[in-house]
Amino acid sequence: MQFTPSKLNAFMFFKLPSAFWSGVRVKSISPEVCEVTVKHRWFNQNPFNSMYFAVQAMAAEFTTGALVMFQIKQSKKSISMLVAQNKSVFTKKATGRITFTCNQGNLIKETIQKAVATNEGQTIWLTSIGKNEKGEQVSEMQFEWTIKVRG
């Protein structure tokens, strides 16, 4: 699979339909950064007239996971990936369009290189920051990914 926003959004439609139908969309991806947006609307709301936390988590997790998949493909190795833990902090109501950004592609690349060199599983904590249209942070989510070379 090529790593373009349209290919990743198609992947999401088939493999993560709940994220797709909640409005989660990849806006950009590069080796270092992935941006995903989601707009607060009736379908993804909570009873407090803001975006449900799980929708924010899906968008944030996708920024980190897409970068891990991107770097695994670049390595040309068979590598498994799985979320082991996550942490979240919510600082403001999530209304309007929220953009989640992870900019740790280089750290992911280094971790994958270490997993390949040592043939030992590695863990990495990745952070995704969610900001509203005014640029105000609404949430920060961290995901611990496990990375292991297969075979």
Rosetta blueprint (number, residue, H / E / L):
1 M L
2 Q L
3 F L
4 T L
5 P H
6 S H
7 K H
8 L H
9 N H
10 A H
11 F H
12 M H
13 F H
14 F H
15 K H
16 L L
17 P H
18 S H
19 A H
20 F H
21 W H
22 S L
23 G L
24 V L
25 R E
26 V E
27 K E
28 S E
29 I E
30 S L
31 P L
32 E L
33 V L
34 C E
35 E E
36 V E
37 T E
38 V E
39 K E
40 H L
41 R L
42 W H
43 F H
44 N H
45 Q E
46 N L
47 P L
48 F L
49 N L
50 S L
51 M E
52 Y L
53 F H
54 A H
55 V H
56 Q H
57 A H
58 M H
59 A H
60 A H
61 E H
62 F H
63 T H
64 T H
65 G H
66 A H
67 L H
68 V H
69 M H
70 F H
71 Q H
72 I H
73 K H
74 Q H
75 S H
76 K L
77 K L
78 S L
79 I E
80 S E
81 M E
82 L E
83 V E
84 A E
85 Q E
86 N E
87 K E
88 S E
89 V E
90 F E
91 T L
92 K L
93 K L
94 A L
95 T L
96 G L
97 R E
98 I E
99 T E
100 F E
101 T E
102 C E
103 N L
104 Q L
105 G H
106 N H
107 L H
108 I H
109 K H
110 E H
111 T H
112 I H
113 Q H
114 K H
115 A H
116 V H
117 A H
118 T H
119 N L
120 E L
121 G L
122 Q E
123 T E
124 I E
125 W E
126 L E
127 T E
128 S E
129 I E
130 G E
131 K E
132 N L
133 E L
134 K L
135 G L
136 E L
137 Q E
138 V E
139 S E
140 E E
141 M E
142 Q E
143 F E
144 E E
145 W E
146 T E
147 I E
148 K E
149 V E
150 R L
151 G L
